[in-house]
């Protein structure tokens, strides 16, 4: 929610809109009244789903805007609304997709920056292996969108600290597809914020605002059933079956994740608890509510509608909305699932293509962030997981384009020496240790190696680079290669990885001390981020008297018409600004 503005909840409102189309400024006078509508959603309106990546849409009719008719497509429309001359709220950035012209009038359909992710994946991208934050940064970089969340905010999401590995397949054809599966695995949804930046949000149970029945239209509808989820299905691509994960007790609805590519790797066991945690925060009722304000509400906000036909205890989430300038704000909350609650009679299957045993499978490798290794330091330039269903021979072919800066001590210049160490399942491959000597400048290094996999299962491959006499820098995307072999698969059953690092300060042991045993324990807990909701209080308004100095004057006055009825049965007023002539 943008902020809690008491002024914007008055029965009589004065809106004033301003902004720009490209470099051209616009105001209220350039918008045909009642034509500006903005819609968006974060989940399906009929069946709830995780991982929403919906595109926000704006339609509007503009009047007398000084832009040539052939120059509208692609221009950014940035708008803000000022309420009662005090509170200014940005309402978003949209890009013109189509424009229809008549004399002095242009009818526009525009979409937010989520549409920029509808771009075909780079043909060289067939393996993704990185942190959630780096994957989101990479997506934004490739599609020209600003990431609006910090690394700390991403890591605070369910599964936000995990490393992700996926072999890109048919369900990942565009960058928006990757964003969808990534958001789903993070237990939330992705959307574009008011500044035009990409953000990922999760659902929550804290109430953001209450809206009393005196300002709700009497056509509003509210459901009684609380929608909760205690389990989810995901489809295993390897054998085409559906697997069910759930919390205890398992008494509520379930959702289906489909063939989530991130769940096809052996790391999937790391993500299950995070998604169950995200689902446990959903306890919403369904509704369809109309109010005369609401542009400061965002997708995922939790509202209460006490009194009238609503409830002071039920919670309603903004799953979708439609806002019309000088019109109304329509909210839809979560829909009651039409599926059965009984898990025992459900059997979701998928017919998956099986590769023949003589097919060669590829894992393509690319770095999604810059790599820097200082003189005297080391880093893993490759850290990936792959799987095979039997013993096989695997070939690695890697090329890295790097910048080398050699060290200088006094008048002496040194060559930079790079040593490469290979690790398979944490064991160093001792018979293969390439060494390269470089001078200042740009260089290309090829790394080729064959190794044998003795059994089936998930494997971890790391390549560590150690620098001496100089530093190494690799730009994002400048490390590329492939891991290939027969009988490699996209996934394999596996029990996960737990990494624990523990440090202790030094201490003295007395000579007489006898050890009878050592016990240690590790406790892990998730920290819930606390949402802060600011409030603002408006002071009283004093109106000064005024007089007419002429017999005939042209005034802009407000005609107040009782044009809506709220849930308390009373007529309420909105404002229609017209120009009239006053005599005397």
Secondary structure per residue as TSV (DSSP state, phi and psi in degrees):
chain	resnum	aa	ss	phi	psi
A	1	X	-	360.0	135.9
A	2	X	-	-62.3	-57.1
A	3	X	-	-172.0	161.6
A	4	X	E	-86.2	105.2
A	5	X	E	-111.7	109.2
A	6	X	S	-67.7	-31.9
A	7	X	G	-62.7	-32.5
A	8	X	G	-78.4	-1.5
A	9	X	G	-103.9	8.2
A	10	X	S	-70.2	157.3
A	11	X	S	-65.8	-34.7
A	12	X	S	-107.5	125.7
A	13	X	-	-123.1	148.5
A	14	X	-	-120.8	114.1
A	15	X	E	-99.7	145.6
A	16	X	E	-143.4	123.2
A	17	X	E	-109.4	146.9
A	18	X	E	-150.8	163.2
A	19	X	E	163.4	-150.2
A	20	X	E	-152.4	153.5
A	21	X	E	-120.2	106.3
A	22	X	T	64.5	-122.7
A	23	X	T	-99.5	6.7
A	24	X	E	-99.7	124.0
A	25	X	E	-77.1	144.6
A	26	X	E	-131.7	160.3
A	27	X	E	-138.4	-173.4
A	28	X	G	-57.0	-34.3
A	29	X	G	-66.8	-17.7
A	30	X	G	-92.9	3.2
A	31	X	B	-119.3	124.3
A	32	X	-	-65.9	125.7
A	33	X	T	-60.5	131.6
A	34	X	T	83.7	1.0
A	35	X	-	-95.4	-16.9
A	36	X	-	-86.9	116.7
A	37	X	E	-133.4	135.7
A	38	X	E	-123.4	131.0
A	39	X	E	-129.2	150.2
A	40	X	E	-165.3	165.1
A	41	X	E	-156.4	164.6
A	42	X	S	-123.6	-5.7
A	43	X	S	-154.2	165.5
A	44	X	-	-64.8	140.6
A	45	X	S	-77.8	-15.7
A	46	X	S	-107.5	-33.9
A	47	X	S	-136.3	117.3
A	48	X	-	-62.5	139.1
A	49	X	-	-142.3	147.1
A	50	X	S	-85.9	156.8
A	51	X	S	87.6	22.4
A	52	X	-	-55.4	133.7
A	53	X	-	-134.9	50.5
A	54	X	-	-77.0	152.2
A	55	X	-	-96.0	125.8
A	56	X	-	-73.5	141.8
A	57	X	E	-124.7	142.0
A	58	X	E	-127.3	132.7
A	59	X	E	-121.3	141.8
A	60	X	E	-162.7	150.2
A	61	X	E	-110.7	117.8
A	62	X	E	-100.2	147.5
A	63	X	E	-120.7	130.5
A	64	X	S	52.7	48.3
A	65	X	-	-97.6	127.2
A	66	X	-	-81.5	68.9
A	67	X	-	-131.6	127.0
A	68	X	-	-56.1	146.3
A	69	X	G	-61.8	-26.7
A	70	X	G	-89.8	2.7
A	71	X	G	-108.1	9.2
A	72	X	-	-80.3	-40.4
A	73	X	T	-60.2	128.3
A	74	X	T	90.1	-11.8
A	75	X	-	-70.8	144.9
A	76	X	E	-83.9	129.8
A	77	X	E	-106.3	116.2
A	78	X	E	-115.1	124.2
A	79	X	E	-129.8	148.0
A	80	X	E	-137.2	150.4
A	81	X	E	-117.6	131.6
A	82	X	E	-104.8	126.6
A	83	X	E	-107.5	127.1
A	84	X	T	52.8	33.4
A	85	X	T	62.3	14.6
A	86	X	T	-126.3	-48.8
A	87	X	E	-102.5	116.5
A	88	X	E	-104.1	126.7
A	89	X	E	-125.3	120.5
A	90	X	E	-67.8	140.6
A	91	X	E	-117.4	2.0
A	92	X	E	131.6	173.6
A	93	X	E	-126.0	129.0
A	94	X	E	-131.9	152.1
A	95	X	E	-116.4	127.6
A	96	X	E	-64.0	124.4
A	97	X	E	-102.1	-35.0
A	98	X	E	-148.6	151.1
A	99	X	E	-144.9	130.7
A	100	X	E	-118.1	135.1
A	101	X	E	-118.6	137.6
A	102	X	E	-128.7	-177.7
A	103	X	T	-60.0	111.3
A	104	X	T	75.0	0.7
A	105	X	E	-128.7	136.4
A	106	X	E	-130.5	120.1
A	107	X	E	-95.7	124.4
A	108	X	E	-122.4	140.5
A	109	X	E	-116.8	127.0
A	110	X	E	-134.9	153.7
A	111	X	E	-127.4	154.5
A	112	X	-	-80.0	-177.7
A	113	X	G	-68.0	-10.4
A	114	X	G	-59.7	-28.2
A	115	X	G	-65.4	-22.3
A	116	X	G	-69.9	-19.5
A	117	X	G	-80.6	-7.3
A	118	X	-	-78.3	64.3
A	119	X	S	-132.3	132.7
A	120	X	B	-60.4	137.8
A	121	X	-	-60.2	145.1
A	122	X	-	-55.3	134.7
A	123	X	T	-60.1	-21.9
A	124	X	T	-85.1	-4.3
A	125	X	-	-94.6	99.2
A	126	X	-	-130.1	1.0
A	127	X	E	-138.9	132.4
A	128	X	E	-119.7	126.8
A	129	X	E	-149.4	94.0
A	130	X	E	-170.9	-177.3
A	131	X	E	-76.4	163.1
A	132	X	H	-61.1	-43.1
A	133	X	H	-63.6	-43.0
A	134	X	H	-67.7	-34.3
A	135	X	H	-65.9	-43.9
A	136	X	H	-63.5	-40.5
A	137	X	H	-63.1	-41.4
A	138	X	H	-63.3	-44.0
A	139	X	H	-58.9	-45.5
A	140	X	H	-65.6	-40.9
A	141	X	H	-62.8	-41.3
A	142	X	H	-69.6	-27.0
A	143	X	H	-110.5	3.9
A	144	X	T	71.0	37.0
A	145	X	-	-121.8	144.2
A	146	X	-	-84.5	132.8
A	147	X	B	-79.5	124.6
A	148	X	-	-100.6	15.0
A	149	X	S	-127.6	148.8
A	150	X	-	-85.1	168.9
A	151	X	H	-61.8	-39.1
A	152	X	H	-63.9	-38.2
A	153	X	H	-67.4	-37.5
A	154	X	H	-67.4	-42.6
A	155	X	H	-68.5	-18.7
A	156	X	T	-80.3	-10.9
A	157	X	S	-75.4	157.0
A	158	X	T	-55.8	132.0
A	159	X	T	65.2	17.1
A	160	X	T	-75.2	-14.7
A	161	X	T	-102.1	1.3
A	162	X	-	-79.7	161.5
A	163	X	E	-98.1	137.3
A	164	X	E	-113.7	136.9
A	165	X	E	-131.9	133.7
A	166	X	E	-152.3	139.3
A	167	X	E	-91.4	113.9
A	168	X	-	-61.7	131.8
A	169	X	-	-133.0	-162.5
A	170	X	T	-60.2	-25.5
A	171	X	T	-83.9	7.0
A	172	X	-	-129.3	79.8
A	173	X	S	-99.8	-26.4
A	174	X	B	-125.9	166.4
A	175	X	H	-65.1	-29.6
A	176	X	H	-68.2	-32.8
A	177	X	H	-61.1	-45.6
A	178	X	H	-61.1	-43.1
A	179	X	H	-62.1	-38.0
A	180	X	H	-61.8	-52.4
A	181	X	H	-66.4	-34.4
A	182	X	H	-65.4	-46.0
A	183	X	H	-63.9	-38.3
A	184	X	H	-63.2	-44.1
A	185	X	H	-67.6	-26.8
A	186	X	T	-82.4	2.1
A	187	X	T	75.7	24.3
A	188	X	E	-148.3	-139.5
A	189	X	E	-147.6	156.2
A	190	X	E	-107.1	143.5
A	191	X	E	-154.2	171.0
A	192	X	E	-101.8	128.4
A	193	X	-	-82.9	-174.7
A	194	X	T	-66.1	-21.6
A	195	X	T	-90.1	-0.8
A	196	X	S	86.3	17.1
A	197	X	-	-103.5	152.6
A	198	X	E	-79.4	130.8
A	199	X	E	-132.8	154.3
A	200	X	E	-118.3	127.5
A	201	X	E	-125.7	154.6
A	202	X	E	-115.4	163.0
A	203	X	-	-78.9	151.9
A	204	X	-	-143.0	170.3
A	205	X	-	-109.1	-9.3
A	206	X	S	-70.0	131.4
A	207	X	-	-75.5	125.7
A	208	X	-	-87.1	-30.0
A	209	X	E	-166.4	155.9
A	210	X	E	-117.8	142.7
A	211	X	-	-126.9	113.1
A	212	X	-	-74.8	163.6
A	213	X	G	-70.1	-17.0
A	214	X	G	-71.5	-11.8
A	215	X	G	-122.4	16.0
A	216	X	B	-108.1	136.2
A	217	X	B	-63.5	145.0
A	218	X	T	-75.4	-0.6
A	219	X	T	-85.4	-2.1
A	220	X	-	-65.3	147.5
A	221	X	E	-128.9	145.0
A	222	X	E	-134.2	138.7
A	223	X	E	-95.8	157.7
A	224	X	E	-97.9	-25.3
A	225	X	E	-79.8	132.9
A	226	X	E	-86.3	122.8
A	227	X	E	-90.7	119.7
A	228	X	-	-133.3	157.1
A	229	X	E	-127.9	139.2
A	230	X	E	-128.9	6.7
A	231	X	E	-164.1	168.9
A	232	X	E	-152.6	149.8
A	233	X	E	-99.1	147.7
A	234	X	E	-138.8	148.5
A	235	X	E	-97.3	125.7
A	236	X	E	-84.8	112.3
A	237	X	T	-65.1	-28.1
A	238	X	T	-63.8	-45.1
A	239	X	T	-116.9	2.6
A	240	X	T	73.8	16.3
A	241	X	E	-106.4	164.6
A	242	X	E	-101.6	136.8
A	243	X	E	-115.3	142.0
A	244	X	E	-111.9	128.5
A	245	X	E	-117.4	142.9
A	246	X	E	-155.2	162.8
A	247	X	-	-98.0	173.7
A	248	X	S	-122.2	127.5
A	249	X	S	-76.3	158.2
A	250	X	-	-109.5	79.4
A	251	X	-	-116.8	2.2
A	252	X	S	-116.6	-170.6
A	253	X	E	-68.4	167.8
A	254	X	E	-128.2	162.3
A	255	X	E	-122.0	167.9
A	256	X	E	-117.9	124.6
A	257	X	-	-84.6	-16.3
A	258	X	-	76.5	-154.8
A	259	X	S	-91.1	71.2
A	260	X	-	-66.5	115.6
A	261	X	G	-59.6	-31.9
A	262	X	G	-67.8	-22.1
A	263	X	G	-85.3	-2.7
A	264	X	G	-86.5	-9.2
A	265	X	S	-92.2	165.2
A	266	X	G	-64.7	-12.2
A	267	X	G	-78.5	-1.9
A	268	X	G	-58.9	-30.8
A	269	X	G	-63.5	-20.6
A	270	X	G	-71.3	-25.0
A	271	X	T	-95.4	-14.6
A	272	X	H	-63.0	-49.8
A	273	X	H	-62.7	-35.8
A	274	X	H	-63.7	-41.2
A	275	X	H	-70.4	-39.7
A	276	X	H	-62.7	-36.8
A	277	X	H	-63.5	-44.4
A	278	X	H	-62.1	-41.2
A	279	X	H	-67.3	-31.8
A	280	X	H	-66.5	-18.6
A	281	X	T	-83.5	-5.8
A	282	X	-	-93.3	112.1
A	283	X	-	-144.1	75.8
A	284	X	E	-119.4	154.9
A	285	X	E	-98.6	157.1
A	286	X	E	-85.3	154.4
A	287	X	E	-164.7	164.2
A	288	X	E	-141.1	101.0
A	289	X	E	-119.6	139.2
A	290	X	E	-119.0	133.7
A	291	X	E	-136.6	160.8
A	292	X	S	-85.8	5.7
A	293	X	-	-140.9	-170.1
A	294	X	-	130.8	4.1
A	295	X	T	-66.3	-12.8
A	296	X	T	-88.6	1.9
A	297	X	-	-89.2	144.9
A	298	X	-	-116.9	163.2
A	299	X	T	-59.6	135.8
A	300	X	T	92.3	-9.3
A	301	X	-	-66.3	143.5
A	302	X	E	-105.7	124.8
A	303	X	E	-121.7	156.9
A	304	X	E	-124.7	146.0
A	305	X	E	-124.8	79.1
A	306	X	-	-72.5	157.3
A	307	X	S	66.9	176.8
A	308	X	T	60.2	-136.8
A	309	X	T	-85.9	-5.1
A	310	X	S	-83.6	-155.5
A	311	X	E	-148.9	142.1
A	312	X	E	-85.3	-7.0
A	313	X	E	-113.8	-32.1
A	314	X	E	-68.8	149.2
A	315	X	E	-115.2	141.5
A	316	X	E	-128.2	131.7
A	317	X	E	-105.7	139.2
A	318	X	-	-76.3	93.9
A	319	X	-	-86.8	-34.9
A	320	X	E	-149.1	156.4
A	321	X	E	-149.0	158.5
A	322	X	E	-138.3	121.0
A	323	X	E	-120.7	129.4
A	324	X	E	-115.2	127.5
A	325	X	T	-63.9	125.5
A	326	X	T	60.9	31.2
A	327	X	S	-132.3	-132.0
A	328	X	-	-126.8	165.6
A	329	X	E	-112.6	115.7
A	330	X	E	-103.9	127.4
A	331	X	E	-113.2	136.6
A	332	X	E	-121.3	132.9
A	333	X	-	-97.4	-169.4
A	334	X	-	-61.5	143.3
A	335	X	-	-88.9	147.4
A	336	X	-	-71.7	123.1
A	337	X	-	-59.7	143.6
A	338	X	-	-89.6	-6.9
A	339	X	S	-81.1	158.2
A	340	X	-	-68.8	152.7
A	341	X	S	-83.4	-13.0
A	342	X	-	-81.9	112.8
A	343	X	G	-77.2	-23.9
A	344	X	G	-68.8	-22.3
A	345	X	G	-101.5	16.3
A	346	X	-	-108.1	137.2
A	347	X	-	-146.5	94.1
A	348	X	-	-89.7	126.2
A	349	X	B	-126.8	158.8
A	350	X	-	-137.0	131.3
A	351	X	-	-84.7	109.7
A	352	X	-	-108.5	140.4
A	353	X	-	-70.0	132.6
A	354	X	-	-105.3	126.8
A	355	X	-	-76.0	145.2
A	356	X	-	-71.6	162.3
A	357	X	T	-67.8	-19.7
A	358	X	T	-96.5	6.3
A	359	X	-	-74.3	145.0
A	360	X	E	-99.5	123.7
A	361	X	E	-100.4	149.8
A	362	X	E	-122.7	139.1
A	363	X	E	-113.4	108.3
A	364	X	E	-82.9	144.4
A	365	X	E	-121.0	135.7
A	366	X	E	-154.8	143.0
A	367	X	-	-84.2	131.4
A	368	X	S	-96.5	7.0
A	369	X	S	-152.0	164.4
A	370	X	-	-64.4	149.0
A	371	X	E	-119.4	125.7
A	372	X	E	-128.8	129.6
A	373	X	E	-129.0	117.5
A	374	X	-	-79.3	165.0
A	375	X	T	-59.6	129.2
A	376	X	T	83.1	6.6
A	377	X	-	-118.7	175.7
A	378	X	E	-144.6	162.5
A	379	X	E	-159.4	155.2
A	380	X	E	-85.7	112.3
A	381	X	E	-82.6	-19.5
A	382	X	E	-132.8	130.7
A	383	X	E	-146.3	98.0
A	384	X	E	-138.8	159.1
A	385	X	E	-114.7	143.1
A	386	X	E	-145.3	169.0
A	387	X	E	-139.1	151.0
A	388	X	E	-135.5	153.2
A	389	X	S	-100.5	5.5
A	390	X	S	-165.9	179.9
A	391	X	-	-67.7	142.2
A	392	X	E	-162.1	172.8
A	393	X	E	-109.0	132.5
A	394	X	E	-117.4	138.8
A	395	X	E	-114.5	131.4
A	396	X	E	-107.7	128.2
A	397	X	E	-130.0	111.3
A	398	X	E	-129.0	140.2
A	399	X	E	-131.2	130.7
A	400	X	E	-127.1	132.5
A	401	X	E	-100.9	119.7
A	402	X	E	-133.5	159.6
A	403	X	E	-110.0	129.1
A	404	X	E	-114.2	132.7
A	405	X	E	-123.4	110.6
A	406	X	E	-77.4	156.3
A	407	X	-	-83.9	150.6
A	408	X	E	-126.1	128.4
A	409	X	E	-125.5	109.2
A	410	X	T	65.4	-125.5
A	411	X	T	-97.5	8.2
A	412	X	E	-99.4	130.9
A	413	X	E	-105.0	138.8
A	414	X	-	-113.5	150.4
A	415	X	-	-79.9	146.9
A	416	X	E	-88.8	130.0
A	417	X	E	-113.5	125.4
A	418	X	E	-113.2	124.5
A	419	X	E	-109.1	134.9
A	420	X	E	-114.2	124.3
A	421	X	E	-116.5	135.1
A	422	X	E	-105.3	136.1
A	423	X	E	-127.8	131.0
A	424	X	E	-119.8	118.6
A	425	X	T	52.6	45.3
A	426	X	T	73.0	-0.3
A	427	X	E	-102.2	131.6
A	428	X	E	-72.4	135.9
A	429	X	-	-83.1	99.6
A	430	X	T	-77.3	-18.0
A	431	X	T	-91.0	10.1
A	432	X	-	-143.7	100.1
A	433	X	-	-135.8	77.3
A	434	X	-	-62.3	148.2
A	435	X	E	-132.8	137.6
A	436	X	E	-131.3	138.3
A	437	X	E	-113.8	127.5
A	438	X	E	-127.9	155.0
A	439	X	-	-104.9	179.9
A	440	X	S	-55.6	145.6
A	441	X	E	124.0	-167.0
A	442	X	E	-95.0	140.3
A	443	X	E	-141.9	158.2
A	444	X	E	-121.6	131.3
A	445	X	E	-123.1	129.4
A	446	X	E	-102.9	133.6
A	447	X	E	-122.7	116.6
A	448	X	E	-126.6	133.4
A	449	X	E	-156.4	140.6
A	450	X	E	-109.5	137.0
A	451	X	E	-146.3	158.8
A	452	X	E	-102.4	133.0
A	453	X	E	-97.7	122.7
A	454	X	-	-84.2	-22.9
A	455	X	S	-152.1	175.7
A	456	X	S	-79.4	165.5
A	457	X	E	126.2	179.7
A	458	X	E	-88.1	135.4
A	459	X	E	-121.2	154.0
A	460	X	E	-118.2	128.0
A	461	X	E	-117.8	128.4
A	462	X	E	-128.0	143.8
A	463	X	E	-121.9	114.8
A	464	X	E	-99.9	133.7
A	465	X	E	-113.5	127.7
A	466	X	E	-115.0	125.5
A	467	X	E	-107.5	137.0
A	468	X	E	-141.1	134.4
A	469	X	S	84.4	3.4
A	470	X	E	174.7	172.2
A	471	X	E	-111.0	157.8
A	472	X	E	-124.0	139.7
A	473	X	E	-135.1	131.6
A	474	X	E	-124.1	121.2
A	475	X	-	-67.7	157.9
A	476	X	T	-55.7	129.6
A	477	X	T	85.8	-2.7
A	478	X	-	-94.0	4.1
A	479	X	E	-113.1	111.3
A	480	X	E	-137.2	149.3
A	481	X	E	-179.5	-168.5
A	482	X	E	-148.1	144.9
A	483	X	E	-113.3	122.7
A	484	X	E	-138.9	156.7
A	485	X	E	173.0	164.6
A	486	X	E	-76.4	147.0
A	487	X	T	65.2	20.5
A	488	X	E	-77.9	146.2
A	489	X	E	-130.7	166.1
A	490	X	S	-78.3	-20.1
A	491	X	-	-156.5	166.8
A	492	X	-	-159.9	147.0
A	493	X	-	-64.1	136.0
A	494	X	-	-161.0	151.5
A	495	X	-	-96.6	6.0
A	496	X	-	93.0	174.5
A	497	X	-	-128.4	135.4
A	498	X	-	-122.1	123.4
A	499	X	-	-112.7	127.3
A	500	X	-	-131.3	124.4
A	501	X	-	-111.1	133.0
A	502	X	-	-132.6	133.0
A	503	X	-	-123.5	146.8
A	504	X	-	-138.7	148.8
A	505	X	-	-75.3	160.1
A	506	X	-	-69.3	151.1
A	507	X	-	-149.7	155.2
A	508	X	-	-90.2	141.8
A	509	X	-	-110.1	117.1
A	510	X	-	-62.0	149.5
A	511	X	T	-61.0	-31.2
A	512	X	T	-85.5	-3.0
A	513	X	-	-72.5	130.0
A	514	X	-	-114.0	127.4
A	515	X	-	-86.4	129.2
A	516	X	-	-111.0	-2.5
A	517	X	-	152.8	155.7
A	518	X	-	-129.0	128.8
A	519	X	-	-115.7	144.4
A	520	X	-	-145.2	155.9
A	521	X	-	-147.2	155.5
A	522	X	-	-127.0	131.1
A	523	X	-	-119.6	125.8
A	524	X	-	-116.4	138.8
A	525	X	-	-142.4	149.4
A	526	X	-	-91.4	135.9
A	527	X	-	-97.7	120.7
A	528	X	-	-81.4	120.0
A	529	X	-	-65.4	140.5
A	530	X	-	-97.8	125.0
A	531	X	-	-87.6	132.6
A	532	X	-	-106.5	125.5
A	533	X	-	-111.5	109.2
A	534	X	-	-73.8	154.1
A	535	X	E	-126.2	158.8
A	536	X	E	-139.7	138.2
A	537	X	-	-116.4	127.8
A	538	X	-	-92.4	138.9
A	539	X	-	-80.6	169.8
A	540	X	-	-66.4	153.6
A	541	X	-	-113.5	129.6
A	542	X	-	-108.7	129.5
A	543	X	-	-99.6	130.8
A	544	X	-	-93.0	150.1
A	545	X	-	-72.4	153.9
A	546	X	-	-143.8	158.2
A	547	X	-	-130.0	160.2
A	548	X	-	-96.3	135.4
A	549	X	-	-103.6	-6.7
A	550	X	S	-126.6	159.2
A	551	X	S	-73.7	-29.8
A	552	X	E	-130.6	124.4
A	553	X	E	-140.5	151.0
A	554	X	E	-103.5	123.0
A	555	X	E	-121.0	147.6
A	556	X	E	-99.1	114.0
A	557	X	E	-122.3	165.8
A	558	X	E	-106.7	119.4
A	559	X	E	-89.0	116.9
A	560	X	E	-96.1	117.9
A	561	X	E	-123.2	127.0
A	562	X	E	-71.2	94.5
A	563	X	E	-117.1	14.3
A	564	X	E	-152.7	152.8
A	565	X	E	-120.7	130.1
A	566	X	B	-97.4	179.0
A	567	X	T	-65.2	-19.8
A	568	X	T	-84.1	5.1
A	569	X	S	82.9	1.1
A	570	X	-	-92.9	152.4
A	571	X	E	-81.3	132.4
A	572	X	E	-115.3	167.9
A	573	X	E	-123.0	140.9
A	574	X	E	-122.5	172.7
A	575	X	E	-111.6	133.8
A	576	X	E	-123.2	111.9
A	577	X	E	-87.2	122.6
A	578	X	E	-133.9	166.8
A	579	X	E	-110.1	126.9
A	580	X	E	-130.2	161.7
A	581	X	E	-102.8	132.7
A	582	X	E	-113.8	127.1
A	583	X	E	-95.3	144.4
A	584	X	-	83.7	360.0
